[in-house]
Amino acid sequence: MNAIETQGLTHRFAHGETVLRDVALEVPAGSIYGFLGPNGAGKTTTLRLILGLLRVQSGRIQILGKSIARDRVGILAAVGSSVESPSLYSHLTAAENLEVWRLIYQSPTNRISEVLRLVGLADTGRKRSGEFSLGMKQRLSIAVALLHEPSLLILDEPTNGLDPHGMIEIRDLLLRLNRERGITIVVSSHLLSEIQRLVTHVGIINRGSLLFQGALASLVAKQAESSFVTVDTSDNERALDVLHAAGVPPSRQDGKIRLPSLGPAELGRINRALVMDGLSVHEITSREGSLESIFMDLIGN
């Protein structure tokens, strides 16, 4: 079952600019779904549509197996969210901020202390939230989203502007929520490197179009495909014959020889074969593709 499904989701701004084109998200229940794309790609617009903050112009949205068009209020009762900047009262403490939202959600009083412990803010006492670090504010915003015990959590750029320590804190918190509480999490970001250690599934959007969607393992498989070995010798024409005979399919690129990615033992074997054939080996270089480079290739940068 998917926690979120969209079909044919298309959206235009009032002046006619198309910001989403036929977006079909599939967020598996129990996953941590990384919704990735550069700034302005359409991430926030998509999340706003899913949360009912924008009117759906074209397409369908299902959340937790139900159409949001039929029962938006009932469905969103099971969804926690933080879109863009945290909505906090700077003159109130963490507990006082949560009390405001507890009354709205009609959650039990003891839920405040529970979520403060959960996000690591139980010891903030009388400190006003305006005095919090950005990382603490983000954790308090997540605490607000967790008050009513949602089964689905949607976070828009939760690590934006954080230092490395703050990023790690948020990442560890989200992993715990997913693994220990079974909460499905959608987290948007403009940097794959920032959240690749967090997510199980990935959707990549650019200029309003979904370019890739699937398990993180599928993206890792693309990483292996983009890795290769470059070989240069004293006679590359002869070297091509040697490599063919060695069972390694070579190709020409920029005056050198390109091979598929090989392990250390295989590299040693082809080096020996080339040398034994009387060739001088000038270069054997392994190029490992990175997930970040694949991401940049997908979005055309």
N, C-alpha and C positions, 0 to 999 in steps of 0.2 A: 504494500500500500504506500502511496505517496502522501506526504503531509501537505504538500502544495503542488498543484498542477495548474498551469495556464495554457490556454489554447488560443492561437490567433490574436494574441494581445498586441494591439496597435494603438498608438496615442499620438495626437497632434496638439501642439500649443495653439492658442487663439490666433496667432499671426500666421498659422499655416505650416509651421515647421514640424515635420514628422520626427518624433523622438524615440518611438518604439515601432518596430516592424515585425509583426507576426511572431512574437516571442512565445516560445513554448517551454516553460520551466517544468522540471520534474524533480522534486525534492523528496527523496526517500525518507519515510518515517524512521526515526532513530539516527539519522545521519547528522554530520556537521557539514553544511553545504556552503562552500565559498563562492560568493557571487562577485566575479572579478571584472574589472574594466577600468580604463583611464577615467579621469574626471570628465564629466559630461557625456559618458557613454550611454546613460539611461538606467543606471542602477537604482538611484533614489526614486525616480519616476515609477519604475517597476514595483518597488517596495511600497510606495504610497498607494498605488492601485490595489495591491494585494491587501493592504490594511484598510481599504475603503476611504482613504484620505483624498483620493481623486476619483471622479466619476469614470467608470469604464465606458469608453467610446466604442470599442470594437474588441470582441474576443470574450473568453470565459475564464473564470477563476474558481477553482475548487480548493478549499482548505479543510484538511482533516476529513476528506471524503464528501464534503457538502458544498453546494454552490453558495458563494458569498452573496449572490444576487437575491437569494431567497431568505436568508436569515443572517445578515451581517452582524447584528448585535449578539446573537446567540453564539455564532461561530467565534467571534473575536474575544468572547469571554474566556476562551481556552488559549489565547495568544498573548504573549508579552512582547513589547517592542520598545526600541529606542532608535528613533530616526533623527539624524542630524544631531544638533547639540542637546545635551541633557536638559530636561525641563525641571530645574531645581530652584528652590527659594534660598538665596544666598544668606539671608538673615536667620535661617532656621538650622537647627542641628540635623544630623542624619536621621535620628529617630523622629524628629518633628516633621521633617519632609515626608517620611514614610507614613506618618499619622494622617496627613492630608490625603494621601492616596488610599490609605486603608479605609477611610470613610467612604471614598468613592467606590472602591471595590467591595466594600462591606466584608472585608476579611477579618478573621478573629484577631484580637489584640496581641496575642502571643506570637503572631506571625511576624511582627516587626523585629523582635529579638532574633527570631530564626533566620530571617534573610540577612540581617546585619552580620551574624556569625558566618553565614554562608559566603558572603562577599568579602569577609575580612575587615569589617568596620565596626565590630562590636565594642571596641575600646576608644571610640572617638569622643564619647561623653558629651560635654557641653560645647565642643568646638563647632563653630558655625560652618556650614558647607561652603560659604564664600571663601573660607580660609583653607579649604582642601586643595591638594595638588590635583592636576588634571586627571591623573590615574585614579585617585580617590573619587573624584566626581563621576568618572565613567563607571566605577564599581557601584556607586550609589544609584546611578541611573539604571544599572542592571538590577539592583535590589528592588527598585520601584517596579520594574517589568516582571519581577518574580513574585511579587506580593500575593497575587491571586492564584499561584501555583499553576502556571500555564504548562501545556504539553509541547508548545511550539514557541520558540524565541527568535525574534527577528531584530538584528542589530545592524545599523548602517554606520560603517567606518568606526567601530568602537575603539580602535587603536590609533586613530588619526591624531597626530601631534604629540603622541606619547614618546618618552625616552625608552631605550631598550628594556630597562627594568620594568617600566609600566606595561610595555607590550607583553612581557613574559607573565606578569601578574594576571592580565586579562586572559591570555591564552590558557594558563593553568586553571583559572576559574571556569572557563567555558568547557574545557576538557572534563573537569569534575562534574559539572552540571549534566553533561551528556552521558558520561560513563556511570555516574552514581545515581542520577535522577531520571535518566532515560529521556531527557528533553531533546527534541529535534531543534537544531540551531541553524539559522541562516545568517551568515555574516558577510557583509559586503566589504570590499577593499579595492584599492587601485594598484596594490602591489602583491604579486603572487608570493614573492620571497617572504613577505610578512606573515602569511598565514598557512604556508604549505605544510608546516608541522602540525597544524591544527585540524585541517579539514579531511573528510573522507570522500567528498564529492565536490566537483567543480563545475561552474558555469561561467563562460567567458563571453562578455558582451562588449561590442564596440559600435558606435554610431547607431545605436538602437537595434542592432541585429545580434542574435545569439550565435556565436561562432563555434563554440565547443561546449559540450555538456557530457558529463559522465563521471565515473569513479576516478579518484586521483591516480589509481593504478594505470588507467588508460593514458593519462597524461605522461606518466613515468615511462610507459611503453614508447610514446613519441620521443621521449628524451633519448632512449636507447637507439631509435632509428636515426636520430640526428648526430650520433657520435660516429667518428670515423678515424682512420689512420692515414697519414700522408707519408709517402716513401719517395726518396730521391736518390738515384744512383749514378754511377759513371756512364751507364748505358741503359736508359729506361726502356728502350724497345726490347732489348734482351731480357730485362728484368720482368717485363710483362709475361714473356714466355715462361720464365722460371716460376713466377707466382701462379700462373695457370696450372703448371705441372704440380705445384705444391698444394693445389686444391683451394686456393684463396682467390676469389674472383676480383680482379683489379679493374680499374677504369682510369682514364686520363683526366687530369684537371689542372689547368694553369701550368702545363709543362711538367707536372709531377704525376705521381701515381696515387690514386686514392683507393683505400681498402675499407671494408666494413670494420666496425669496432672489434678489437681483438684483445685477449688477455695477455699477461706477461709471458706465459709459456709459449703461446702462438707467435708472439712478436719475436721471441728468441729463435723459434724454429725457422721463420721466414728469413731472419737475418743470417742464420747459418747457411741456408739454401742459397742466398744471393752471394755470400762470400765464397762458398765452395764452387760457385760457377765462375769465379774470377772477377766479380763485380766489386767496386768500391761503394760502400753504402755511405752516402753523405747525410742522409736524414731519415729518421723514423720518428714521427711525432703523432701522439694520440691526442685527438680533440674530443673532449667529453661535452656533449650537449647539456645545457642547463635548462631547468624548467622555466627560469626567467627568460632565457632567449627564445624558447618556444612560445611563451606568452607574448613576447614582443613581436615575434613573427606573425602570430595570429592576428594581432591588432594592427599589423602593417607598419610598425616602427622599426 
